[in-house]
Structure formats: structure tokens, C-alpha cells
Amino acid sequence: MARAEPKTLESLLPRVLARLAGESGRATSLMPLWTAAVGENIARHSRPHQLDGSTLIITVESAEWAQVLSRQADSLRERFNEKLGAGTVKTLVFQLESR
């Protein structure tokens, strides 16, 4: 029986973070992956809030950011799934952060 090649921490971390977010419902652990996927500028104005099945709820700081990111949702989801794993997130929902 052949042994599988060892996995790097970098390759395992996204799946571990996704599992933690999925089990707890809280997606704050996904912030490093969100930042890597969408870039510093977008990450300054938005953050993963909740993972509900395959729907990721992102809180944004203003209605303007919600509108801008909603128009880019497909592209953002694809880039995020490149970091997290294909098909992990099927829908992005943007909501205003409560203050």
C-alpha cells in the first residue's frame, strides 16, 4: 500500500479554517483567506461574518461597499474559493455591520 505524500500546513490550513467556520457558524477565522483573495483595500472595508452551509455572509462598513461588492460577487467568490477550495462557498451575501 502506497503512502500518501505529506501535506503542507499551507495546503491544509484553508480546509481547517473552513471546517471551523462551518462548525461554529462564525467565519471570522476566514479573514486571512478573505484578505489574500480580495486584497487589502476590499478587506479593510469588509470581513467574513458567518458561514451558513455554502453561503458566506460578509459584513461591510457601508451601503456603498455592499453595492460595489455585490456587483463583483461572482469574481470575489471564485477568488475566495481558489484559496478555500473549489465549491466551498456558492453564494456571497453582503450586509451592513451593526454598530
N, C-alpha and C positions, 0 to 999 in steps of 0.2 A: 504494500500500500504506500503510495507516494505521499510525502508530506507537503502540505501547502507552504508556499513561500510566506515568510513572516510579513506582517503588515506594519507599516509605519504608523506612528501616532498621528501624523498629519492626515493619513488616509482614513483612520478610524474615528478621529475626533468629530467630523461632521455628523456621522451616524449616531454617535453617543449623544451629542448635543440635541439632535432631532428627537431621539428617544426620550431624553429628559424633558424636553419641551412638550412632547406628546403626552407623556405620563402625567405631568404636572398641570398641563394646560397653559403654563406660563412660558412665554417664548423669549424672555429676556436673555436666556443663555445663548440665543442665536445671534446676539448683537455683533460679535466679531465676524461671523459669516456674512451677515447683512452688510456690514461696512465694507468687507472685502468685495462683495458682489456689486454694490451700488455706488461705492465711492464715498469719500469723506464728506463732500458737500451735502449729498442727499441724507447721509447718516446723521449729520448734525441736526436735521430737521424732522427725522422720523426714526422709529425704532420698533422692532418686533414686540408685540404685546401678548398675544395669545395664539396658540396653535390648537385649532379645533378640527381634528381629523386632518384633512388635506387643505384646510383654509387657514391662512395666516393673516391675522389681524395686525395691522401696522398702525401705531398711533403717530399722528403728525401734529405739528405745532400750530397750523393754521388751515383755514378752508382753502386758501390758495395752494398750499402744498398738497393737500388732498386732491385737488383738481389736477394739478400738474402730474402727480404720481399716478393718478387713475388713468390718465392718457398713456402713460408708459408702463402700465401694469404687466402686459404680456412680456415685454422685454425684461423688466425687472424680475419677474417670476422665473424666466428662463435663466438669467444670470445667477439668481439665487440658487436655483436647482443645480446649476453646474457645480456649486460649492457644496451643496447639501446632499445631492443625489437625485438623479432624474426622476421626475414624477412625484417627489415628496410633497411639494406644495402645488396644488392645482389652481388655487384661487387666492388672490391678494385682496384684502378689504382694507380700506383706509378710513380711519376715524380720528376725530379731533381728540387730543389728550384732555383729560379732565383736570382741572386745576383746583 
